[in-house]
């Protein structure tokens, strides 16, 4: 039997108004001077301002860093580390969507390192180069239900010098406490709710289809897909639906938990267009999903049938699941083609394909992939034709 190591998430504080427990979380982790990391758009919101006030009222000297962009960069991390060190902070509150969470986690990690962040790319045993005892404690507070970065042991950071997104990994990237509060997601507009929800679906789906023996991840992924099927449309149609928002937050955390088993070509194809064309990650995952599904059909069909059985679809077939995916995208106003969101002349297939093949997610795809495979999947995603 194949040998493997399993790691599962952290302490999760779940429910409405749990954000009011942020100061308690700091106390539990002996954080007295936290650096709160978030993105530019969220920094002036009531969510952040109320959290800052709550911390200050409880005698915490909190520092704010919010110069985080949508596809976060090494510069964002370096700036955060500089502010962390300059103010003698002793912990990080990573607050926001995937960008804020990824940068916050990376700042906490890099605050105690001497090597450049790129030396810790998720390749081989690079993570062992880190000073593990110098990594700051992390509290994660997601405000979107997509990336699941709050339960992940890595951050995806853009290297501006190469134009390539890198996955930076260490076991202690996993936050010590996560606060899942659905009230923090009710202001998300429908299009972002849809895109982040499809990101969560991509995580659960690719984790389930990834080869290897990891029944715990498979079980979590299956249930994550079921929750998304039941609640994503409700969250998009009525953003104030607290039950739908809570379920989507849960499904996002589950997806990130499950994909330690592996991801696949959906993410391999997405990361390059996120880096070069600044397309929202959840949106690109949603666009590529049916092309990758049909490309992988001959090796994942039995697993897709099991998903249909678990979701209690009337027809338990690959085509039924594919049609459900296409229908869901249509209801969410997700474009069918990559060329619907990027001008053709700005799509460099040769460069994108090379980057996709080199992406760490490629190794988790159910079918072994070549450069030609990447090119043809990009070509199909541009034409809108699905693999037969």
ZINOR-V663466 format. One record per residue. N is the residue number from 1. BURIAL is b if it has 9 or more other C-alpha atoms within 8 Angstrom, else e. Layout:
# ZINOR-V663466
n=N burial=BURIAL
n=N burial=BURIAL
This chain:
# ZINOR-V663466
n=1 burial=e
n=2 burial=e
n=3 burial=e
n=4 burial=e
n=5 burial=e
n=6 burial=e
n=7 burial=e
n=8 burial=e
n=9 burial=e
n=10 burial=b
n=11 burial=e
n=12 burial=e
n=13 burial=b
n=14 burial=e
n=15 burial=b
n=16 burial=e
n=17 burial=e
n=18 burial=b
n=19 burial=b
n=20 burial=e
n=21 burial=e
n=22 burial=b
n=23 burial=b
n=24 burial=e
n=25 burial=b
n=26 burial=b
n=27 burial=b
n=28 burial=e
n=29 burial=e
n=30 burial=e
n=31 burial=b
n=32 burial=b
n=33 burial=b
n=34 burial=b
n=35 burial=b
n=36 burial=b
n=37 burial=b
n=38 burial=b
n=39 burial=b
n=40 burial=b
n=41 burial=e
n=42 burial=b
n=43 burial=b
n=44 burial=e
n=45 burial=e
n=46 burial=e
n=47 burial=e
n=48 burial=b
n=49 burial=b
n=50 burial=e
n=51 burial=b
n=52 burial=b
n=53 burial=e
n=54 burial=b
n=55 burial=b
n=56 burial=b
n=57 burial=e
n=58 burial=e
n=59 burial=e
n=60 burial=b
n=61 burial=b
n=62 burial=b
n=63 burial=b
n=64 burial=e
n=65 burial=b
n=66 burial=b
n=67 burial=e
n=68 burial=b
n=69 burial=b
n=70 burial=e
n=71 burial=b
n=72 burial=b
n=73 burial=b
n=74 burial=b
n=75 burial=e
n=76 burial=b
n=77 burial=b
n=78 burial=b
n=79 burial=e
n=80 burial=b
n=81 burial=b
n=82 burial=e
n=83 burial=b
n=84 burial=b
n=85 burial=b
n=86 burial=e
n=87 burial=e
n=88 burial=e
n=89 burial=b
n=90 burial=b
n=91 burial=b
n=92 burial=b
n=93 burial=b
n=94 burial=b
n=95 burial=b
n=96 burial=b
n=97 burial=b
n=98 burial=b
n=99 burial=b
n=100 burial=b
n=101 burial=b
n=102 burial=b
n=103 burial=b
n=104 burial=b
n=105 burial=b
n=106 burial=b
n=107 burial=b
n=108 burial=b
n=109 burial=b
n=110 burial=b
n=111 burial=b
n=112 burial=b
n=113 burial=b
n=114 burial=e
n=115 burial=e
n=116 burial=e
n=117 burial=b
n=118 burial=e
n=119 burial=e
n=120 burial=b
n=121 burial=b
n=122 burial=b
n=123 burial=e
n=124 burial=e
n=125 burial=e
n=126 burial=b
n=127 burial=b
n=128 burial=e
n=129 burial=e
n=130 burial=e
n=131 burial=e
n=132 burial=e
n=133 burial=e
n=134 burial=b
n=135 burial=b
n=136 burial=b
n=137 burial=b
n=138 burial=b
n=139 burial=b
n=140 burial=b
n=141 burial=b
n=142 burial=b
n=143 burial=b
n=144 burial=b
n=145 burial=b
n=146 burial=b
n=147 burial=b
n=148 burial=b
n=149 burial=b
n=150 burial=b
n=151 burial=b
n=152 burial=b
n=153 burial=b
n=154 burial=b
n=155 burial=b
n=156 burial=b
n=157 burial=b
n=158 burial=b
n=159 burial=b
n=160 burial=e
n=161 burial=e
n=162 burial=e
n=163 burial=b
n=164 burial=b
n=165 burial=b
n=166 burial=b
n=167 burial=b
n=168 burial=b
n=169 burial=b
n=170 burial=b
n=171 burial=e
n=172 burial=b
n=173 burial=b
n=174 burial=b
n=175 burial=b
n=176 burial=b
n=177 burial=b
n=178 burial=b
n=179 burial=b
n=180 burial=b
n=181 burial=b
n=182 burial=b
n=183 burial=b
n=184 burial=b
n=185 burial=b
n=186 burial=b
n=187 burial=e
n=188 burial=b
n=189 burial=e
n=190 burial=b
n=191 burial=b
n=192 burial=e
n=193 burial=b
n=194 burial=b
n=195 burial=b
n=196 burial=b
n=197 burial=b
n=198 burial=b
n=199 burial=b
n=200 burial=b
n=201 burial=b
n=202 burial=b
n=203 burial=b
n=204 burial=b
n=205 burial=b
n=206 burial=b
n=207 burial=b
n=208 burial=b
n=209 burial=b
n=210 burial=b
n=211 burial=e
n=212 burial=e
n=213 burial=e
n=214 burial=e
n=215 burial=e
n=216 burial=e
n=217 burial=b
n=218 burial=b
n=219 burial=e
n=220 burial=b
n=221 burial=b
n=222 burial=b
n=223 burial=e
n=224 burial=b
n=225 burial=b
n=226 burial=b
n=227 burial=b
n=228 burial=b
n=229 burial=e
n=230 burial=e
n=231 burial=b
n=232 burial=b
n=233 burial=b
n=234 burial=b
n=235 burial=b
n=236 burial=b
n=237 burial=e
n=238 burial=e
n=239 burial=b
n=240 burial=e
n=241 burial=b
n=242 burial=b
n=243 burial=e
n=244 burial=b
n=245 burial=b
n=246 burial=b
n=247 burial=b
n=248 burial=b
n=249 burial=b
n=250 burial=b
n=251 burial=b
n=252 burial=b
n=253 burial=b
n=254 burial=b
n=255 burial=b
n=256 burial=b
n=257 burial=b
n=258 burial=b
n=259 burial=b
n=260 burial=b
n=261 burial=b
n=262 burial=b
n=263 burial=b
n=264 burial=b
n=265 burial=b
n=266 burial=b
n=267 burial=b
n=268 burial=b
n=269 burial=b
n=270 burial=b
n=271 burial=b
n=272 burial=b
n=273 burial=b
n=274 burial=b
n=275 burial=b
n=276 burial=e
n=277 burial=b
n=278 burial=e
n=279 burial=b
n=280 burial=b
n=281 burial=b
n=282 burial=b
n=283 burial=b
n=284 burial=b
n=285 burial=b
n=286 burial=b
n=287 burial=b
n=288 burial=b
n=289 burial=b
n=290 burial=b
n=291 burial=b
n=292 burial=b
n=293 burial=b
n=294 burial=b
n=295 burial=b
n=296 burial=b
n=297 burial=b
n=298 burial=e
n=299 burial=e
n=300 burial=b
n=301 burial=b
n=302 burial=e
n=303 burial=b
n=304 burial=b
n=305 burial=b
n=306 burial=b
n=307 burial=b
n=308 burial=b
n=309 burial=b
n=310 burial=b
n=311 burial=e
n=312 burial=e
n=313 burial=b
n=314 burial=e
n=315 burial=e
n=316 burial=b
n=317 burial=b
n=318 burial=b
n=319 burial=e
n=320 burial=b
n=321 burial=b
n=322 burial=b
n=323 burial=e
n=324 burial=e
n=325 burial=b
n=326 burial=b
n=327 burial=e
n=328 burial=e
n=329 burial=b
n=330 burial=b
n=331 burial=e
n=332 burial=b
n=333 burial=e
n=334 burial=b
n=335 burial=b
n=336 burial=b
n=337 burial=b
n=338 burial=b
n=339 burial=b
n=340 burial=e
n=341 burial=e
n=342 burial=b
n=343 burial=e
n=344 burial=e
n=345 burial=e
n=346 burial=e
n=347 burial=e
n=348 burial=e
n=349 burial=b
n=350 burial=e
n=351 burial=e
n=352 burial=b
n=353 burial=b
n=354 burial=b
n=355 burial=b
n=356 burial=b
n=357 burial=b
n=358 burial=e
n=359 burial=b
n=360 burial=b
n=361 burial=b
n=362 burial=b
n=363 burial=b
n=364 burial=b
n=365 burial=b
n=366 burial=b
n=367 burial=e
n=368 burial=e
n=369 burial=b
n=370 burial=e
n=371 burial=b
n=372 burial=e
n=373 burial=e
n=374 burial=b
n=375 burial=b
n=376 burial=e
n=377 burial=b
n=378 burial=b
n=379 burial=b
n=380 burial=b
n=381 burial=b
n=382 burial=b
n=383 burial=e
n=384 burial=e
n=385 burial=e
n=386 burial=b
n=387 burial=e
n=388 burial=e
